[in-house]
Amino acid sequence: MTPGRHTPDPREARTPAEFLARLQALKDWSGLTYRELSARAEARGDVLPRSTVANMLARATLPREELLTAFVRACGVTPSELEEWRTVRTELAGRGAYGAAEAPLHEPPETAGPTEAPDTAESSGTPDTARTSEAPGTARTSEAPETVETVGPPPSWPGRETGAQPPGATSGTSSRIRRALVATVAVAGLVLAGASVVALLRDGGTGPAGQPPRTATAVAPAAGDVRIRVAGTDFCLAERRGTRTGQVHQAPCAESDFPLYSLATVGTGRWRIVSDHPDFGPGCSGIPSGGRIPDSAYEDSECGDPSRVEAFALEPYGTPEGPVRGYRIVPVGSATPGTCVTVVGDRKAAWARLAQAPCTPDGAGQLFSFDRRD
């Protein structure tokens, strides 16, 4: 939460949709993930399952008072603000505005895994986002094919700089000068080759600290277990141990086995990034609040949250003359178009966080390799 900001006012709600929209705005204001909300409620003695919160925000029905109380308190409002939320709920319930059954507090948890990837429309209005639970008014499509797919959009090449070609050698150039230039280039090449051999022998044929050597060509995405590496670096995606936020960071690849990641297809050219957390179980990487906040965190949480963007296009990036340098992770259907998953802050530092940010022409901090994980 940011000091000085005012919480969304429930008294402005006149319809079911407006009340639920203010509940969603309250969650956005709190800056908390579903994991954190559940943990804060538990610390207060309340019961607030993560899947129940996601379903509550996806429906147009009035939540039960105890669910509303647990949720609003976990978001961090004052006691007087809590009473305002309760009062508005009571008034709306008295009008019979909601009609449909209220959302129960205890609901069976939803499950998701890498082998099941249904594709549903996002209830928040963001189209074409993969989900594992159905929101009202959305239709489920067939399950994702089990065969490995690497289908994606054609490579997006950055603009090539154009300029005048260097002038050719004139007929009067001395052959002695040409021979001197050739000799200089040859010596420089031998020096660079020698330095590379020394470095290779020193590291024992591996990268720094015994890590796998970096490759010039990024590994293309394919369904199955992967280690997601920031292209051209020795950093891989990971969460911090002992935290509940689900925030994804870049960490030294030797320390990035927490959680384990895999890719699952959710349609042609679209992917779900599945996480396997030792404490919280299966989950999905995504962008909260439908990507409406431009710098939204890239985080791991439960699969099937209808308010999150959980489907991505993995777009190749390179030059026509050379290999693919990496793959952009582009949120599909984000409310903030033209964004990519990006390493923000100091990109040379371990544990720099990842967030949604505008895609840049040079792809700095936005290119990834999906290395196979044994």
GIRA-V147669 format. One record per residue. N is the residue number from 1. RES is the residue in three letters. PHI is phi in radians with two decimals (NA if undefined). Layout:
BEGIN
N/RES/PHI, N/RES/PHI
END
This chain:
BEGIN
1/MET/NA, 2/THR/-1.85, 3/PRO/-0.99, 4/GLY/1.60, 5/ARG/-1.52, 6/HIS/-1.65, 7/THR/-1.25, 8/PRO/-1.00, 9/ASP/-1.65, 10/PRO/-1.21, 11/ARG/-1.18, 12/GLU/-1.44, 13/ALA/-1.32, 14/ARG/-2.08, 15/THR/-2.33, 16/PRO/-0.98, 17/ALA/-1.10, 18/GLU/-1.18, 19/PHE/-1.13, 20/LEU/-1.15, 21/ALA/-1.12, 22/ARG/-1.29, 23/LEU/-1.11, 24/GLN/-1.12, 25/ALA/-1.13, 26/LEU/-1.14, 27/LYS/-1.10, 28/ASP/-1.06, 29/TRP/-1.10, 30/SER/-1.17, 31/GLY/1.26, 32/LEU/-1.76, 33/THR/-1.45, 34/TYR/-1.10, 35/ARG/-1.05, 36/GLU/-1.17, 37/LEU/-1.08, 38/SER/-1.09, 39/ALA/-1.18, 40/ARG/-1.17, 41/ALA/-1.13, 42/GLU/-1.07, 43/ALA/-1.13, 44/ARG/-1.54, 45/GLY/1.56, 46/ASP/-1.62, 47/VAL/-1.93, 48/LEU/-2.55, 49/PRO/-1.07, 50/ARG/-1.08, 51/SER/-1.15, 52/THR/-1.17, 53/VAL/-1.10, 54/ALA/-1.06, 55/ASN/-1.18, 56/MET/-1.04, 57/LEU/-1.27, 58/ALA/-1.57, 59/ARG/-1.74, 60/ALA/-1.97, 61/THR/-1.96, 62/LEU/-1.21, 63/PRO/-1.26, 64/ARG/-1.08, 65/GLU/-1.10, 66/GLU/-1.21, 67/LEU/-1.20, 68/LEU/-1.04, 69/THR/-1.08, 70/ALA/-1.09, 71/PHE/-1.17, 72/VAL/-1.14, 73/ARG/-1.11, 74/ALA/-1.12, 75/CYS/-1.25, 76/GLY/1.73, 77/VAL/-1.41, 78/THR/-1.40, 79/PRO/-1.00, 80/SER/-1.18, 81/GLU/-1.18, 82/LEU/-1.04, 83/GLU/-1.12, 84/GLU/-1.10, 85/TRP/-1.08, 86/ARG/-1.12, 87/THR/-1.11, 88/VAL/-1.10, 89/ARG/-1.06, 90/THR/-1.10, 91/GLU/-1.12, 92/LEU/-1.16, 93/ALA/-1.12, 94/GLY/-1.18, 95/ARG/-1.35, 96/GLY/1.25, 97/ALA/-1.21, 98/TYR/-1.68, 99/GLY/1.15, 100/ALA/-1.27, 101/ALA/-1.10, 102/GLU/-1.37, 103/ALA/-1.24, 104/PRO/-1.24, 105/LEU/-1.29, 106/HIS/-1.81, 107/GLU/-2.24, 108/PRO/-1.10, 109/PRO/-1.14, 110/GLU/-1.57, 111/THR/-1.97, 112/ALA/-2.67, 113/GLY/-2.68, 114/PRO/-1.16, 115/THR/-1.57, 116/GLU/-2.10, 117/ALA/-2.54, 118/PRO/-1.16, 119/ASP/-2.06, 120/THR/-2.21, 121/ALA/-1.40, 122/GLU/-1.36, 123/SER/-1.19, 124/SER/-1.35, 125/GLY/1.84, 126/THR/-1.52, 127/PRO/-1.38, 128/ASP/1.06, 129/THR/-1.83, 130/ALA/-1.28, 131/ARG/-2.52, 132/THR/-1.84, 133/SER/-2.24, 134/GLU/-1.72, 135/ALA/-1.73, 136/PRO/-1.00, 137/GLY/1.50, 138/THR/-1.86, 139/ALA/-1.99, 140/ARG/-1.49, 141/THR/-1.84, 142/SER/-1.16, 143/GLU/-1.14, 144/ALA/-1.14, 145/PRO/-1.08, 146/GLU/-1.48, 147/THR/-1.31, 148/VAL/-1.23, 149/GLU/-2.11, 150/THR/-2.20, 151/VAL/-1.32, 152/GLY/-2.81, 153/PRO/-1.17, 154/PRO/-1.09, 155/PRO/-0.95, 156/SER/-1.79, 157/TRP/-1.50, 158/PRO/-1.16, 159/GLY/-1.08, 160/ARG/-1.55, 161/GLU/-1.28, 162/THR/-1.96, 163/GLY/-3.02, 164/ALA/-1.23, 165/GLN/-1.23, 166/PRO/-1.09, 167/PRO/-1.11, 168/GLY/-1.30, 169/ALA/-1.15, 170/THR/-1.37, 171/SER/-1.14, 172/GLY/-1.61, 173/THR/-1.11, 174/SER/-1.28, 175/SER/-1.12, 176/ARG/-1.13, 177/ILE/-1.12, 178/ARG/-1.08, 179/ARG/-1.13, 180/ALA/-1.14, 181/LEU/-1.13, 182/VAL/-1.06, 183/ALA/-1.11, 184/THR/-1.11, 185/VAL/-1.09, 186/ALA/-1.10, 187/VAL/-1.11, 188/ALA/-1.08, 189/GLY/-1.11, 190/LEU/-1.12, 191/VAL/-1.11, 192/LEU/-1.13, 193/ALA/-1.12, 194/GLY/-1.11, 195/ALA/-1.11, 196/SER/-1.13, 197/VAL/-1.13, 198/VAL/-1.07, 199/ALA/-1.13, 200/LEU/-1.14, 201/LEU/-1.18, 202/ARG/-1.13, 203/ASP/-1.55, 204/GLY/1.18, 205/GLY/1.43, 206/THR/-2.14, 207/GLY/-1.41, 208/PRO/-1.00, 209/ALA/1.00, 210/GLY/1.31, 211/GLN/-1.35, 212/PRO/-1.02, 213/PRO/-1.12, 214/ARG/-1.28, 215/THR/-1.90, 216/ALA/-1.20, 217/THR/-1.73, 218/ALA/-1.25, 219/VAL/-1.46, 220/ALA/-1.23, 221/PRO/-1.20, 222/ALA/-2.65, 223/ALA/-1.04, 224/GLY/2.27, 225/ASP/-1.26, 226/VAL/-2.44, 227/ARG/-1.99, 228/ILE/-1.56, 229/ARG/-1.84, 230/VAL/-1.23, 231/ALA/-0.98, 232/GLY/1.35, 233/THR/-2.32, 234/ASP/-1.85, 235/PHE/-1.82, 236/CYS/-2.24, 237/LEU/-1.35, 238/ALA/-2.84, 239/GLU/-1.85, 240/ARG/-1.37, 241/ARG/-1.17, 242/GLY/1.43, 243/THR/-1.94, 244/ARG/-1.99, 245/THR/-1.25, 246/GLY/1.41, 247/GLN/-1.03, 248/VAL/-1.66, 249/HIS/-2.18, 250/GLN/-1.68, 251/ALA/-2.42, 252/PRO/-0.91, 253/CYS/-0.99, 254/ALA/-1.18, 255/GLU/-2.01, 256/SER/-1.89, 257/ASP/-1.63, 258/PHE/-2.51, 259/PRO/-1.45, 260/LEU/-1.57, 261/TYR/-2.02, 262/SER/-2.59, 263/LEU/-1.91, 264/ALA/-2.34, 265/THR/-1.42, 266/VAL/-2.29, 267/GLY/2.17, 268/THR/-1.06, 269/GLY/1.33, 270/ARG/-2.18, 271/TRP/-2.39, 272/ARG/-1.99, 273/ILE/-1.74, 274/VAL/-1.68, 275/SER/-1.95, 276/ASP/-2.14, 277/HIS/-1.65, 278/PRO/-1.14, 279/ASP/-1.76, 280/PHE/-1.79, 281/GLY/1.40, 282/PRO/-1.13, 283/GLY/-2.71, 284/CYS/-2.38, 285/SER/-1.33, 286/GLY/-2.96, 287/ILE/-2.00, 288/PRO/-1.25, 289/SER/1.00, 290/GLY/1.14, 291/GLY/1.35, 292/ARG/-1.18, 293/ILE/-1.53, 294/PRO/-0.95, 295/ASP/-1.85, 296/SER/-1.00, 297/ALA/-1.19, 298/TYR/-1.62, 299/GLU/-2.46, 300/ASP/-1.73, 301/SER/-2.74, 302/GLU/-1.08, 303/CYS/-1.29, 304/GLY/1.57, 305/ASP/-1.29, 306/PRO/-1.19, 307/SER/-1.59, 308/ARG/-1.87, 309/VAL/-1.59, 310/GLU/-2.15, 311/ALA/-2.01, 312/PHE/-2.38, 313/ALA/-1.67, 314/LEU/-1.86, 315/GLU/-1.66, 316/PRO/-1.22, 317/TYR/-2.44, 318/GLY/-3.11, 319/THR/-2.15, 320/PRO/-1.03, 321/GLU/-1.50, 322/GLY/-2.17, 323/PRO/-1.32, 324/VAL/-1.18, 325/ARG/-1.42, 326/GLY/3.00, 327/TYR/-2.21, 328/ARG/-1.36, 329/ILE/-1.77, 330/VAL/-1.87, 331/PRO/-1.08, 332/VAL/-1.53, 333/GLY/1.42, 334/SER/-1.13, 335/ALA/-1.20, 336/THR/-1.94, 337/PRO/-1.20, 338/GLY/1.30, 339/THR/-1.96, 340/CYS/-2.32, 341/VAL/-1.18, 342/THR/-2.39, 343/VAL/-1.35, 344/VAL/-1.90, 345/GLY/1.44, 346/ASP/-1.39, 347/ARG/-1.28, 348/LYS/-1.64, 349/ALA/-1.75, 350/ALA/-1.15, 351/TRP/1.24, 352/ALA/-1.15, 353/ARG/-1.51, 354/LEU/-1.96, 355/ALA/-2.67, 356/GLN/-1.36, 357/ALA/-2.62, 358/PRO/-1.02, 359/CYS/-1.14, 360/THR/-1.95, 361/PRO/-1.05, 362/ASP/-1.55, 363/GLY/1.17, 364/ALA/-1.09, 365/GLY/1.26, 366/GLN/-2.19, 367/LEU/-1.95, 368/PHE/-2.37, 369/SER/-2.11, 370/PHE/-1.81, 371/ASP/-1.16, 372/ARG/-1.19, 373/ARG/-1.95, 374/ASP/-1.29
END
